[in-house]
Amino acid sequence: MQTVRSIHPMDELKDRLRQILNVIPSGSKIYYIDYPVHSNGGDLLIMKGTEAFFKAFNIRVQKRYSVLDFPQHADIPKDHIIVLHGGGNFGDLYPVHQKLREKIIETYPNHRIVMLPQTIFYHDEKELLKTAAVFNKHKDVHLYVRDTLSYKIATDHFSTCNVYMSPDMAHQLWPIRTSSNPDKELLCFFRMDIEKTAEQEKLESSNKADYLDWVNLYSRSQNKIIRLIAKVMQRSPGLPMYWVWSKYTDHLVGKAVNRFSRYQMIQTSRLHGHILSCLLNKQNLLLDNSYGKNSNYYLTWTQNIRTAELNSERKPKKPEETAEAAEAGSTRFQTSTNRMEATT
């Protein structure tokens, strides 16, 4: 009798990223813009996953720019695709990145522009309508979103954009294997910013565990080096600093991997605390953030991973709803792809 091997859900999520090749084909020349230069390890994991994706599929990065050193007038060849870093800064919570995104769409109306998987959130609907007015003037924008709510916002407002559902780029790093054996029981990797919730505070008062966030995972000297590199990029944008930053972030991501590896269990309100735990195949409990980013991501992509659990009252009323929405995103993706193939 032949044994059928089941596919790990993380393999499926990594494989799903391949659909991006329909808009950034293998061998493409690209400009990679808005890569992170700060101490948020989640964004660094996204960057490492993105670069791994480029390498795996022979996508040739001609130039890289962060929000700190993007030039006032970059002369980007017409046959190059502009690729914007993914993450959770699409909206009005992080206006510096959103303004750069909109500036690029306005400045390069004849380029293909691809935004890698994002979560969309706006406090102010007026700001969302301003973004939509900019986006809807461009005819070749491709926006990947990480959850069903972001997909609805994008499809409702960005009428000329091609919108697709996709997991986070950090899934390209699967699997991360370490030789470390856990010697501690519980790490509470909790956020310490505006996205913190009362649910998290309740756990903080009851847990006896080690507590960390990205900001204090790294030492004072490491954070000082991060700020120094950022300052040099901002003041001397012509210097080729990406190579230095890339090497240093290998060290920073490695530190996060090593720290997580020491624990049997992770409780986290950081989306990439959850994703890193899944990449390590480690038991983890995910708490929501202030506007539902974490629970939406879990219900869309990671709820079938046996080592992961959502600590929230927010359970799907109909389990098939997230699957249907993801399928709708995939269908729209295929329709758009067929249309592009017919015209090239």
C-alpha atoms as a printed R data frame, in Angstrom:
    type eleno elety resid chain resno       x      y       z
1   ATOM     1    CA   MET     A     1   0.000  0.000   0.000
2   ATOM     2    CA   GLN     A     2   1.443  3.362  -1.038
3   ATOM     3    CA   THR     A     3   1.782  6.010   1.673
4   ATOM     4    CA   VAL     A     4   0.510  9.475   0.771
5   ATOM     5    CA   ARG     A     5   2.641 12.207   2.281
6   ATOM     6    CA   SER     A     6   0.736 15.289   3.390
7   ATOM     7    CA   ILE     A     7   2.082 18.703   2.432
8   ATOM     8    CA   HIS     A     8   2.960 20.997   5.318
9   ATOM     9    CA   PRO     A     9   0.817 24.175   5.303
10  ATOM    10    CA   MET     A    10   4.023 26.250   5.378
11  ATOM    11    CA   ASP     A    11   5.149 24.593   2.128
12  ATOM    12    CA   GLU     A    12   1.826 25.591   0.594
13  ATOM    13    CA   LEU     A    13   2.218 29.209   1.731
14  ATOM    14    CA   LYS     A    14   5.747 29.400   0.354
15  ATOM    15    CA   ASP     A    15   4.611 27.869  -2.927
16  ATOM    16    CA   ARG     A    16   1.772 30.390  -3.190
17  ATOM    17    CA   LEU     A    17   4.331 33.199  -3.441
18  ATOM    18    CA   ARG     A    18   5.268 31.849  -6.876
19  ATOM    19    CA   GLN     A    19   2.163 33.507  -8.325
20  ATOM    20    CA   ILE     A    20   4.048 36.821  -8.067
21  ATOM    21    CA   LEU     A    21   6.104 35.569 -11.030
22  ATOM    22    CA   ASN     A    22   3.111 36.295 -13.237
23  ATOM    23    CA   VAL     A    23   3.717 40.025 -12.815
24  ATOM    24    CA   ILE     A    24   7.471 39.899 -12.079
25  ATOM    25    CA   PRO     A    25   8.659 37.111 -14.407
26  ATOM    26    CA   SER     A    26  11.945 35.286 -13.840
27  ATOM    27    CA   GLY     A    27  14.774 37.275 -15.380
28  ATOM    28    CA   SER     A    28  13.042 40.640 -14.862
29  ATOM    29    CA   LYS     A    29  15.099 43.727 -14.120
30  ATOM    30    CA   ILE     A    30  13.702 45.602 -11.140
31  ATOM    31    CA   TYR     A    31  14.153 48.516  -8.753
32  ATOM    32    CA   TYR     A    32  13.448 47.377  -5.179
33  ATOM    33    CA   ILE     A    33  12.172 50.354  -3.172
34  ATOM    34    CA   ASP     A    34  11.295 51.079   0.477
35  ATOM    35    CA   TYR     A    35  13.301 48.294   2.071
36  ATOM    36    CA   PRO     A    36  13.390 48.796   5.872
37  ATOM    37    CA   VAL     A    37  16.218 50.514   7.752
38  ATOM    38    CA   HIS     A    38  15.161 50.259  11.388
39  ATOM    39    CA   SER     A    39  15.041 47.818  14.305
40  ATOM    40    CA   ASN     A    40  11.691 46.168  13.562
41  ATOM    41    CA   GLY     A    41  12.726 42.558  12.994
42  ATOM    42    CA   GLY     A    42   9.423 41.760  11.281
43  ATOM    43    CA   ASP     A    43  10.274 44.060   8.411
44  ATOM    44    CA   LEU     A    44  13.782 42.587   8.316
45  ATOM    45    CA   LEU     A    45  12.299 39.088   7.960
46  ATOM    46    CA   ILE     A    46  10.152 40.382   5.083
47  ATOM    47    CA   MET     A    47  13.250 41.884   3.455
48  ATOM    48    CA   LYS     A    48  15.213 38.637   3.791
49  ATOM    49    CA   GLY     A    49  12.287 36.650   2.381
50  ATOM    50    CA   THR     A    50  11.955 39.109  -0.503
51  ATOM    51    CA   GLU     A    51  15.643 38.910  -1.367
52  ATOM    52    CA   ALA     A    52  15.498 35.102  -1.145
53  ATOM    53    CA   PHE     A    53  12.558 35.167  -3.576
54  ATOM    54    CA   PHE     A    54  14.480 37.383  -6.026
55  ATOM    55    CA   LYS     A    55  17.478 35.042  -5.853
56  ATOM    56    CA   ALA     A    56  15.424 31.864  -6.210
57  ATOM    57    CA   PHE     A    57  13.731 33.090  -9.398
58  ATOM    58    CA   ASN     A    58  16.564 35.044 -11.027
59  ATOM    59    CA   ILE     A    59  14.896 38.423 -10.581
60  ATOM    60    CA   ARG     A    60  17.684 40.924 -11.179
61  ATOM    61    CA   VAL     A    61  17.687 43.861  -8.789
62  ATOM    62    CA   GLN     A    62  19.361 46.778 -10.548
63  ATOM    63    CA   LYS     A    63  19.046 49.254  -7.662
64  ATOM    64    CA   ARG     A    64  17.702 49.317  -4.125
65  ATOM    65    CA   TYR     A    65  16.401 52.341  -2.238
66  ATOM    66    CA   SER     A    66  14.961 52.883   1.232
67  ATOM    67    CA   VAL     A    67  12.628 55.723   2.204
68  ATOM    68    CA   LEU     A    68  15.767 57.461   3.533
69  ATOM    69    CA   ASP     A    69  17.791 57.609   0.328
70  ATOM    70    CA   PHE     A    70  15.291 57.476  -2.540
71  ATOM    71    CA   PRO     A    71  16.420 60.321  -4.854
72  ATOM    72    CA   GLN     A    72  14.222 63.235  -5.798
73  ATOM    73    CA   HIS     A    73  14.405 62.249  -9.470
74  ATOM    74    CA   ALA     A    74  15.420 58.638 -10.120
75  ATOM    75    CA   ASP     A    75  15.837 57.820 -13.800
76  ATOM    76    CA   ILE     A    76  14.311 54.329 -13.980
77  ATOM    77    CA   PRO     A    77  14.449 52.636 -17.408
78  ATOM    78    CA   LYS     A    78  11.009 51.941 -18.905
79  ATOM    79    CA   ASP     A    79  11.620 48.181 -19.145
80  ATOM    80    CA   HIS     A    80  12.396 47.898 -15.420
81  ATOM    81    CA   ILE     A    81   9.657 46.931 -12.951
82  ATOM    82    CA   ILE     A    82   9.315 49.027  -9.799
83  ATOM    83    CA   VAL     A    83   8.838 46.700  -6.815
84  ATOM    84    CA   LEU     A    84   7.786 48.132  -3.460
85  ATOM    85    CA   HIS     A    85   8.542 46.382  -0.169
86  ATOM    86    CA   GLY     A    86   5.629 44.645   1.557
87  ATOM    87    CA   GLY     A    87   4.563 44.724   5.199
88  ATOM    88    CA   GLY     A    88   2.009 46.538   7.307
89  ATOM    89    CA   ASN     A    89   2.632 50.216   6.600
90  ATOM    90    CA   PHE     A    90   0.009 50.771   3.876
91  ATOM    91    CA   GLY     A    91  -2.363 53.451   5.145
92  ATOM    92    CA   ASP     A    92  -2.309 56.488   7.404
93  ATOM    93    CA   LEU     A    93  -0.509 55.034  10.454
94  ATOM    94    CA   TYR     A    94   2.904 55.354   8.780
95  ATOM    95    CA   PRO     A    95   2.603 58.382   6.456
96  ATOM    96    CA   VAL     A    96   6.287 58.589   5.418
97  ATOM    97    CA   HIS     A    97   6.099 55.238   3.640
98  ATOM    98    CA   GLN     A    98   2.647 55.892   2.212
99  ATOM    99    CA   LYS     A    99   3.749 59.238   0.772
100 ATOM   100    CA   LEU     A   100   6.714 57.555  -0.928
101 ATOM   101    CA   ARG     A   101   4.400 54.898  -2.361
102 ATOM   102    CA   GLU     A   102   2.039 57.506  -3.794
103 ATOM   103    CA   LYS     A   103   4.907 59.666  -5.081
104 ATOM   104    CA   ILE     A   104   6.267 56.723  -7.065
105 ATOM   105    CA   ILE     A   105   2.871 55.983  -8.606
106 ATOM   106    CA   GLU     A   106   2.504 59.633  -9.643
107 ATOM   107    CA   THR     A   107   6.100 59.957 -10.921
108 ATOM   108    CA   TYR     A   108   6.217 56.768 -13.011
109 ATOM   109    CA   PRO     A   109   2.872 56.478 -14.841
110 ATOM   110    CA   ASN     A   110   4.303 54.269 -17.608
111 ATOM   111    CA   HIS     A   111   6.122 51.697 -15.473
112 ATOM   112    CA   ARG     A   112   4.752 48.497 -14.056
113 ATOM   113    CA   ILE     A   113   4.560 48.963 -10.282
114 ATOM   114    CA   VAL     A   114   4.230 45.954  -7.986
115 ATOM   115    CA   MET     A   115   3.512 46.272  -4.269
116 ATOM   116    CA   LEU     A   116   4.474 43.114  -2.395
117 ATOM   117    CA   PRO     A   117   2.065 41.712   0.250
118 ATOM   118    CA   GLN     A   118   0.675 44.427   2.512
119 ATOM   119    CA   THR     A   119  -1.929 44.925   5.206
120 ATOM   120    CA   ILE     A   120  -4.087 48.019   4.566
121 ATOM   121    CA   PHE     A   121  -5.429 50.145   7.406
122 ATOM   122    CA   TYR     A   122  -6.805 53.699   7.511
123 ATOM   123    CA   HIS     A   123  -8.117 55.599  10.519
124 ATOM   124    CA   ASP     A   124  -9.416 58.368   8.281
125 ATOM   125    CA   GLU     A   125 -11.527 57.498   5.241
126 ATOM   126    CA   LYS     A   126 -10.579 60.818   3.633
127 ATOM   127    CA   GLU     A   127  -6.962 59.634   3.513
128 ATOM   128    CA   LEU     A   128  -8.063 56.381   1.895
129 ATOM   129    CA   LEU     A   129  -9.953 58.330  -0.785
130 ATOM   130    CA   LYS     A   130  -6.852 60.467  -1.432
131 ATOM   131    CA   THR     A   131  -4.791 57.315  -1.937
132 ATOM   132    CA   ALA     A   132  -7.435 55.858  -4.259
133 ATOM   133    CA   ALA     A   133  -7.412 59.021  -6.388
134 ATOM   134    CA   VAL     A   134  -3.646 58.628  -6.892
135 ATOM   135    CA   PHE     A   135  -3.738 54.885  -7.547
136 ATOM   136    CA   ASN     A   136  -6.633 55.019  -9.991
137 ATOM   137    CA   LYS     A   137  -4.721 57.279 -12.384
138 ATOM   138    CA   HIS     A   138  -2.180 54.500 -13.037
139 ATOM   139    CA   LYS     A   139  -2.943 51.630 -15.407
140 ATOM   140    CA   ASP     A   140  -0.293 49.070 -14.431
141 ATOM   141    CA   VAL     A   141  -0.324 48.789 -10.629
142 ATOM   142    CA   HIS     A   142  -0.308 45.342  -9.020
143 ATOM   143    CA   LEU     A   143  -1.130 45.248  -5.309
144 ATOM   144    CA   TYR     A   144  -0.731 42.126  -3.173
145 ATOM   145    CA   VAL     A   145  -2.562 42.061   0.154
146 ATOM   146    CA   ARG     A   146  -2.161 39.716   3.113
147 ATOM   147    CA   ASP     A   147  -5.748 39.321   4.357
148 ATOM   148    CA   THR     A   148  -9.382 39.416   3.308
149 ATOM   149    CA   LEU     A   149 -10.185 42.807   4.862
150 ATOM   150    CA   SER     A   150  -7.313 44.444   2.979
151 ATOM   151    CA   TYR     A   151  -8.516 42.714  -0.176
152 ATOM   152    CA   LYS     A   152 -11.998 44.186   0.271
153 ATOM   153    CA   ILE     A   153 -10.638 47.702   0.896
154 ATOM   154    CA   ALA     A   154  -8.408 47.477  -2.179
155 ATOM   155    CA   THR     A   155 -11.020 46.045  -4.550
156 ATOM   156    CA   ASP     A   156 -13.666 48.526  -3.334
157 ATOM   157    CA   HIS     A   157 -11.493 51.611  -3.801
158 ATOM   158    CA   PHE     A   158  -8.642 50.930  -6.250
159 ATOM   159    CA   SER     A   159 -10.684 50.343  -9.370
160 ATOM   160    CA   THR     A   160  -7.832 50.362 -11.921
161 ATOM   161    CA   CYS     A   161  -5.432 48.245  -9.830
162 ATOM   162    CA   ASN     A   162  -4.868 44.520 -10.103
163 ATOM   163    CA   VAL     A   163  -5.381 43.202  -6.554
164 ATOM   164    CA   TYR     A   164  -4.313 39.753  -5.352
165 ATOM   165    CA   MET     A   165  -4.276 37.785  -2.123
166 ATOM   166    CA   SER     A   166  -0.866 36.575  -0.972
167 ATOM   167    CA   PRO     A   167   0.860 35.454   2.215
168 ATOM   168    CA   ASP     A   168   3.740 37.479   3.617
169 ATOM   169    CA   MET     A   169   7.116 37.426   1.832
170 ATOM   170    CA   ALA     A   170   8.820 36.062   4.962
171 ATOM   171    CA   HIS     A   171   7.304 32.648   4.123
172 ATOM   172    CA   GLN     A   172   9.966 32.328   1.410
173 ATOM   173    CA   LEU     A   173  12.420 31.604   4.280
174 ATOM   174    CA   TRP     A   174  10.666 28.332   5.191
175 ATOM   175    CA   PRO     A   175  12.031 26.195   6.730
176 ATOM   176    CA   ILE     A   176  14.467 27.769   9.189
177 ATOM   177    CA   ARG     A   177  16.381 24.966  10.895
178 ATOM   178    CA   THR     A   178  18.569 25.406  13.957
179 ATOM   179    CA   SER     A   179  20.611 23.008  16.063
180 ATOM   180    CA   SER     A   180  19.524 24.704  19.308
181 ATOM   181    CA   ASN     A   181  17.517 22.757  21.865
182 ATOM   182    CA   PRO     A   182  15.029 24.809  23.920
183 ATOM   183    CA   ASP     A   183  16.231 25.408  27.474
184 ATOM   184    CA   LYS     A   184  13.439 27.782  28.526
185 ATOM   185    CA   GLU     A   185   9.682 27.364  28.665
186 ATOM   186    CA   LEU     A   186   7.940 30.583  27.551
187 ATOM   187    CA   LEU     A   187   8.793 33.775  25.686
188 ATOM   188    CA   CYS     A   188   6.216 36.578  25.602
189 ATOM   189    CA   PHE     A   189   7.123 38.535  22.493
190 ATOM   190    CA   PHE     A   190   4.752 41.444  22.967
191 ATOM   191    CA   ARG     A   191   4.518 44.738  21.139
192 ATOM   192    CA   MET     A   192   5.106 47.942  23.131
193 ATOM   193    CA   ASP     A   193   3.570 50.500  20.768
194 ATOM   194    CA   ILE     A   194   0.250 51.971  19.596
195 ATOM   195    CA   GLU     A   195  -1.033 48.577  18.412
196 ATOM   196    CA   LYS     A   196  -0.989 47.037  21.917
197 ATOM   197    CA   THR     A   197  -4.339 45.728  23.265
198 ATOM   198    CA   ALA     A   198  -6.088 45.151  26.604
199 ATOM   199    CA   GLU     A   199  -5.963 41.414  25.851
200 ATOM   200    CA   GLN     A   200  -2.172 41.612  25.876
201 ATOM   201    CA   GLU     A   201  -2.123 43.606  29.122
202 ATOM   202    CA   LYS     A   202  -4.239 40.917  30.769
203 ATOM   203    CA   LEU     A   203  -1.719 38.228  29.814
204 ATOM   204    CA   GLU     A   204   1.182 40.419  30.928
205 ATOM   205    CA   SER     A   205  -0.255 40.563  34.453
206 ATOM   206    CA   SER     A   206  -0.692 36.783  34.685
207 ATOM   207    CA   ASN     A   207   2.344 35.317  32.892
208 ATOM   208    CA   LYS     A   208   5.633 34.451  34.525
209 ATOM   209    CA   ALA     A   209   7.897 34.488  31.508
210 ATOM   210    CA   ASP     A   210  10.622 36.355  29.647
211 ATOM   211    CA   TYR     A   211   9.318 39.473  27.897
212 ATOM   212    CA   LEU     A   212  10.751 40.965  24.725
213 ATOM   213    CA   ASP     A   213   9.868 43.114  21.736
214 ATOM   214    CA   TRP     A   214  11.935 44.009  18.678
215 ATOM   215    CA   VAL     A   215  13.141 47.216  20.312
216 ATOM   216    CA   ASN     A   216  14.730 45.431  23.285
217 ATOM   217    CA   LEU     A   217  15.686 42.193  21.538
218 ATOM   218    CA   TYR     A   218  18.664 44.107  20.187
219 ATOM   219    CA   SER     A   219  21.276 45.641  22.496
220 ATOM   220    CA   ARG     A   220  21.979 49.345  22.897
221 ATOM   221    CA   SER     A   221  25.081 49.054  20.746
222 ATOM   222    CA   GLN     A   222  23.152 47.214  18.012
223 ATOM   223    CA   ASN     A   223  20.399 49.854  18.023
224 ATOM   224    CA   LYS     A   224  23.081 52.546  17.901
225 ATOM   225    CA   ILE     A   225  24.612 50.930  14.797
226 ATOM   226    CA   ILE     A   226  21.156 50.763  13.176
227 ATOM   227    CA   ARG     A   227  20.615 54.486  13.811
228 ATOM   228    CA   LEU     A   228  24.110 55.282  12.512
229 ATOM   229    CA   ILE     A   229  23.545 53.386   9.255
230 ATOM   230    CA   ALA     A   230  20.176 55.120   8.818
231 ATOM   231    CA   LYS     A   231  21.775 58.521   9.401
232 ATOM   232    CA   VAL     A   232  24.507 57.864   6.837
233 ATOM   233    CA   MET     A   233  21.913 56.761   4.263
234 ATOM   234    CA   GLN     A   234  19.863 59.895   4.848
235 ATOM   235    CA   ARG     A   235  22.774 62.340   4.773
236 ATOM   236    CA   SER     A   236  24.803 60.698   2.001
237 ATOM   237    CA   PRO     A   237  22.263 59.001  -0.293
238 ATOM   238    CA   GLY     A   238  24.852 58.296  -2.985
239 ATOM   239    CA   LEU     A   239  26.892 55.936  -0.810
240 ATOM   240    CA   PRO     A   240  26.374 52.196  -1.539
241 ATOM   241    CA   MET     A   241  25.164 51.379   1.968
242 ATOM   242    CA   TYR     A   242  22.801 48.519   1.120
243 ATOM   243    CA   TRP     A   243  25.598 45.929   1.166
244 ATOM   244    CA   VAL     A   244  26.600 47.022   4.683
245 ATOM   245    CA   TRP     A   245  22.970 46.985   5.851
246 ATOM   246    CA   SER     A   246  22.316 43.593   4.252
247 ATOM   247    CA   LYS     A   247  25.249 42.006   6.070
248 ATOM   248    CA   TYR     A   248  24.327 43.604   9.384
249 ATOM   249    CA   THR     A   249  20.690 42.522   9.128
250 ATOM   250    CA   ASP     A   250  21.852 38.933   8.586
251 ATOM   251    CA   HIS     A   251  23.286 39.258  12.088
252 ATOM   252    CA   LEU     A   252  20.121 40.867  13.495
253 ATOM   253    CA   VAL     A   253  17.776 38.256  12.008
254 ATOM   254    CA   GLY     A   254  20.129 35.522  13.181
255 ATOM   255    CA   LYS     A   255  19.895 36.883  16.719
256 ATOM   256    CA   ALA     A   256  16.086 36.724  16.587
257 ATOM   257    CA   VAL     A   257  16.190 33.147  15.283
258 ATOM   258    CA   ASN     A   258  18.608 32.085  18.013
259 ATOM   259    CA   ARG     A   259  16.559 33.748  20.749
260 ATOM   260    CA   PHE     A   260  13.263 32.193  19.634
261 ATOM   261    CA   SER     A   261  14.969 28.798  19.350
262 ATOM   262    CA   ARG     A   262  15.714 28.797  23.073
263 ATOM   263    CA   TYR     A   263  12.024 28.566  24.040
264 ATOM   264    CA   GLN     A   264   9.533 25.727  23.910
265 ATOM   265    CA   MET     A   265   6.608 28.106  23.455
266 ATOM   266    CA   ILE     A   266   6.110 31.640  22.097
267 ATOM   267    CA   GLN     A   267   3.226 33.942  22.960
268 ATOM   268    CA   THR     A   268   3.230 36.985  20.706
269 ATOM   269    CA   SER     A   269   1.248 40.021  19.614
270 ATOM   270    CA   ARG     A   270   3.741 40.638  16.798
271 ATOM   271    CA   LEU     A   271   2.640 39.207  13.447
272 ATOM   272    CA   HIS     A   272   6.230 38.321  12.628
273 ATOM   273    CA   GLY     A   273   6.744 36.847  16.065
274 ATOM   274    CA   HIS     A   274   4.023 34.446  14.919
275 ATOM   275    CA   ILE     A   275   5.474 33.980  11.428
276 ATOM   276    CA   LEU     A   276   9.017 33.436  12.757
277 ATOM   277    CA   SER     A   277   7.659 30.828  15.194
278 ATOM   278    CA   CYS     A   278   5.948 29.083  12.265
279 ATOM   279    CA   LEU     A   279   9.149 29.252  10.179
280 ATOM   280    CA   LEU     A   280  10.908 27.500  13.080
281 ATOM   281    CA   ASN     A   281   8.004 25.025  13.393
282 ATOM   282    CA   LYS     A   282   7.630 26.135  17.007
283 ATOM   283    CA   GLN     A   283   4.525 26.107  19.221
284 ATOM   284    CA   ASN     A   284   3.060 29.605  19.363
285 ATOM   285    CA   LEU     A   285   0.011 31.514  20.575
286 ATOM   286    CA   LEU     A   286  -0.925 34.648  18.599
287 ATOM   287    CA   LEU     A   287  -2.654 37.639  20.202
288 ATOM   288    CA   ASP     A   288  -4.398 40.232  18.076
289 ATOM   289    CA   ASN     A   289  -3.159 43.773  17.598
290 ATOM   290    CA   SER     A   290  -5.302 46.924  17.928
291 ATOM   291    CA   TYR     A   291  -6.921 46.815  14.482
292 ATOM   292    CA   GLY     A   292  -7.203 43.112  13.716
293 ATOM   293    CA   LYS     A   293  -4.137 42.633  11.508
294 ATOM   294    CA   ASN     A   294  -2.955 39.513  13.355
295 ATOM   295    CA   SER     A   295  -6.282 37.698  13.574
296 ATOM   296    CA   ASN     A   296  -7.100 38.483   9.941
297 ATOM   297    CA   TYR     A   297  -3.758 37.079   8.834
298 ATOM   298    CA   TYR     A   298  -4.178 33.958  10.976
299 ATOM   299    CA   LEU     A   299  -7.704 33.286   9.721
300 ATOM   300    CA   THR     A   300  -6.613 33.812   6.118
301 ATOM   301    CA   TRP     A   301  -3.348 31.851   6.061
302 ATOM   302    CA   THR     A   302  -2.014 30.118   9.183
303 ATOM   303    CA   GLN     A   303  -4.980 28.610  11.018
304 ATOM   304    CA   ASN     A   304  -4.197 25.154   9.597
305 ATOM   305    CA   ILE     A   305  -0.692 25.087  11.086
306 ATOM   306    CA   ARG     A   306  -0.805 22.679  14.029
307 ATOM   307    CA   THR     A   307   1.825 24.523  16.077
308 ATOM   308    CA   ALA     A   308  -0.085 27.829  15.862
309 ATOM   309    CA   GLU     A   309  -3.134 29.024  17.793
310 ATOM   310    CA   LEU     A   310  -5.064 32.307  17.952
311 ATOM   311    CA   ASN     A   311  -5.809 33.617  21.446
312 ATOM   312    CA   SER     A   312  -8.894 35.626  20.617
313 ATOM   313    CA   GLU     A   313 -12.655 35.546  20.845
314 ATOM   314    CA   ARG     A   314 -12.655 36.487  17.199
315 ATOM   315    CA   LYS     A   315 -13.288 33.129  15.536
316 ATOM   316    CA   PRO     A   316 -14.655 32.836  11.999
317 ATOM   317    CA   LYS     A   317 -18.423 32.379  12.001
318 ATOM   318    CA   LYS     A   318 -18.086 30.324   8.835
319 ATOM   319    CA   PRO     A   319 -14.734 28.578   8.370
320 ATOM   320    CA   GLU     A   320 -15.157 28.614   4.601
321 ATOM   321    CA   GLU     A   321 -15.340 32.433   4.425
322 ATOM   322    CA   THR     A   322 -11.586 33.042   4.446
323 ATOM   323    CA   ALA     A   323 -11.012 30.228   1.971
324 ATOM   324    CA   GLU     A   324 -13.655 31.698  -0.357
325 ATOM   325    CA   ALA     A   325 -12.074 35.139  -0.167
326 ATOM   326    CA   ALA     A   326  -8.616 33.742  -0.849
327 ATOM   327    CA   GLU     A   327 -10.016 31.794  -3.799
328 ATOM   328    CA   ALA     A   328 -11.661 34.965  -5.087
329 ATOM   329    CA   GLY     A   329  -8.289 36.679  -4.929
330 ATOM   330    CA   SER     A   330  -6.704 33.799  -6.801
331 ATOM   331    CA   THR     A   331  -9.447 33.869  -9.459
332 ATOM   332    CA   ARG     A   332  -8.984 37.582 -10.025
333 ATOM   333    CA   PHE     A   333  -5.245 36.962 -10.197
334 ATOM   334    CA   GLN     A   334  -5.664 34.358 -12.921
335 ATOM   335    CA   THR     A   335  -8.092 36.545 -14.881
336 ATOM   336    CA   SER     A   336  -5.679 39.461 -14.768
337 ATOM   337    CA   THR     A   337  -2.773 37.210 -15.741
338 ATOM   338    CA   ASN     A   338  -4.646 35.838 -18.743
339 ATOM   339    CA   ARG     A   339  -5.449 39.389 -19.838
340 ATOM   340    CA   MET     A   340  -1.785 40.397 -19.625
341 ATOM   341    CA   GLU     A   341  -0.622 37.302 -21.512
342 ATOM   342    CA   ALA     A   342  -3.104 38.096 -24.283
343 ATOM   343    CA   THR     A   343  -1.595 41.551 -24.789
344 ATOM   344    CA   THR     A   344   2.107 40.669 -24.698
